[in-house]
């Protein structure tokens, strides 16, 4: 469950950049979008591992 924390807060000072632009979006926006999409996967994997 540390993955969302690291993606959102831990790496934020490292990825707070306007350039490069990916698909017309600033890098920080793409990073936060990716973190948002990976958070449910991390929670699902944690729950799946906890049931066993």
N, C-alpha and C positions, 0 to 999 in steps of 0.2 A: 504494500500500500504506500510505499515511499515514492513510487513512480510518478503519480500525479503531483505530489509536492515538489519533487525535483524538476519536473517539466515546467511547472508554473512559476515557482519561486526561486528554486536553486539555480536554474540556468538563465533566469531573466536578465541579470546584468551582462551575461555573455552574448545574448541574442538581441539586445535592444539596439537594433540597427535599422535604418531606413533602406539602405542599399545592402545587398542586392534586392532587386524586385523580382518576385516569382509569380508568374501568371498575372502580372499587373498589380500585385499586392505587395506591400512592404513585408520584409522578412519577419518582423515581429508578429504581424497579423497571421502569416502562414504558420509560424511556430505555435501560436496560441490555438489556432484552428486544429493543428495536428495533435496538440496536447489534449484538446477537448475530445477529439475522436478516439484517442488512445486510452483515456481515463476509464470508460466503460469496459474496455477490454481488460485492463488491469484489475478492475473490481471483479469481473467475471472469473478471471484466472485465480484470483485470491479465494473467491467463494468456492470454486471448483476444487481447489487444493485443500480447503478447510473441511469439506465434507468427508474426505477420506481420513 
